[in-house]
Amino acid sequence: MTTEELPADHWNTFYAERDQIWSGKPNVVLVAEVAGLTPGRALDLGCGEGADAIWLAQQGWTVTAVDISTVALERAAGHAKDAGVGDKIEWEQHDLGSSFPEGSYDLVSAQFLHSKTELAREAILRSAAGVVAPGGVLLIEGHMGFPPGEHNPHPEIRFPSPDEVIADLALPEDEWEVLVSTIHDRAQIMRDGEQINRRDCTVKLRRR
């Protein structure tokens, strides 16, 4: 990324490089943590090619799915139509540091909201907490570091622990309940087919 490159341009280029970037399967933690919830309105932040949003819609959720990349959103909408849930998902383009979806949601999911471009992650997650309805859930999944052996890592990118994620949210304790706060290992298949082990963290909060 050059200093002149805008985040939206970076991510459009990233998605345009290949016809498919991700596996097409929903994130495993999303499936595990949402499976027992009563479907309602869901907000998927950083939806990429739409696998999480499509899975949520298939479970009965009405979904607003957001990404900075118009290339990713167009691709995701096509996948949703093919899956028969295109009418259950609203796709919105946002640079979340500048604009944020309106409304109130029973579930707000932020899965691996990291970027090598400028990203006001802590402020975005505070905005995410602000649109969780009473009784609703905020689910945040993040990496604990770069993949093993990644060339030229970006030291300015922060990978907070679960406790740090919760502290950064600065939520009134009497209004929120911590349901999950944990670090765990996960196998990940890379673009070249190699399987690596990642350390990720999960934070799941319920608004009282």
N, C-alpha and C positions, 0 to 999 in steps of 0.2 A: 504493500500500500504506500503510495506517495502521500506527501503532506497535502496535496491538492485534491486527492481522491475523496469523494463523499461516501459515507457509509452505504447509501442506497446503490451507488454505482459499484462499490466493492461487492455487495451481495448479489446484485444482478449479474455481474461477471462470473461470480462463483457458481451460481446456478446454471448459467448459460454454457458452462464448460462441458457439461454432460447432460444427457437426457434424464438421468436419474442419479441423485446424489446419495440419498439415504435408502434404508432397506425397504421402506414401504410398510413396515410394521410399527405399531404404537410402542412408545417407550414402556419398558417392563414395569417401572415403578408407578407410572400413571395407571396402568391396568391393575396392579396390585392394590393401590391405595384408593382407587375410585370405585372398584367393583362393588363395594358394599353400600355406596351412597345412593340416595334416591335421586333419579335424574331430574334436572331442572334446567336452568340457564347456565351455560359454561362459557368461559373466556379462555382461549388458548393463545398465549403470548409467544411470538416467535414460532409460528406454526410450520414454517418450511414448506415441504411438499404435501403436508396435510394429513399424515398418517394418524396423528393423535386426534385431530378434529373429526376425521372420518370414523374412527373407533368410537368416540364419544357419541356421535350422532347415531351410530348403530346400536348403542346401548339405550337410546331414548332421550339423550340430551339435545337441547336446542343450542347451537354453538355459534359464537362469534369468534372467528379465527383471524389472527393479525400477524402480518409480517412486514418487514421493510422492503422486501423484494417483490416487485410486480411480476417478475419471471416466475418466482416460486408460487405466488398466489394464483397465477393463471394455470400453472401445472397442477396445483392442489385442487382447484375447482374442477378440472378435467377428471382427476382421480375420483373426486366425490360424486360426480355425475355418473361415472362408470360403476361406482359402488351402489348407486341408487339412493344416495342420501344428499344429493345436491340441494334439495329444497330445505334441508334442516340446518344448513351452515351458511352464515353470512361472512363473506371475506372482506377484510378491511386492510388497506395499506396505511401503516403508521411508522414513522420514525419515533419510537416510544419516548425518546428523550425530549421530543418537541410537541407531540400530540398523543392523546390517549383515548381509547374507546369510551363512549358514554354508556351509562346504564348501571344496573346492579345485578350481581351474578351469584349463583349458588355454589359455583366452583370457579376459581381462577387458577390456571395451571401455567407455570413458567418452567419449562423443561430445558435445561442447559442454555440459559440466557447469557451466553458469553460471546465476545466478539473481539477480533484483532483490530477493529476500528474503534473509534470513540463510542463509548456506551456508558451512560449514567445509570449503571445497574441498580445501585442502592435506591436512587430516587424513583426509578421505574417500579421496583418492587414495593416501595411505599405507596405509590399510586395504585398498584395492584391490590394491596390490602384495603385501600380506600373504597374499592368498588365491590368488595365482598359483602353480600347481604347478611343480615343477622341469621345465625345458624349455618352460614355457608363456610366453605373450606378454601384456604389458600395452600396450594401445593407447589413447592419450589424444589427443583432438582438441579444440582450443579456438580461440576467436576471439582476434584481436589488438586488438580494439576494437569499439565500437558501430557499427551501420550508419551510413553517411554521412548527416548531417542529422537524426539521430534527436533528437526533442524531449526536453528535460529529461533528459539522460543522468545516470547515477548515478556520481559520481566515486569513491565508496568501493569500487566493484567493480574488482577487479584482473584484468588480462589478461596473465598472465606469458608471457615468451618460452620457447622450448623449453629453453634452458639453465636458466632459472629453475624451470621445471616439474621438471626432473631434480634440481636442487639441493634443491627443496622436498621431494622424495621421501626424501632422505637415505638412499639405499640403499647397502649395502656394495658397493664397486666390484668386488670379486672374485666376487660372486654374481650380477651382472647384466651384460648386454651391451647397449649402445646400438645398435639397428639403424637407426633413423631419428630425426633431430632437425632439423626444417626449418620454415621459414616459407614459405607459398605463397599465391597468389591464387586466388580461387574466385568464380564467378558464382552469385548467389543470386536466386531469384524471390521477391519479397515477397508479402504477402497480397493487395495490390491488383493483382498481376500485373506490377509494375515489376521489371526486372532491375537489380540493383546488383552492384558488385564488393566482395568482402570479402577481408580478409587473415586467414588462419587459420594455426595451427601444429600440427604433428604430432610426437608423441613415441611411438616404438615401442621397447619394451625386451623382452629375453628373459631369463628366469631361467635361470641355468646349471644 
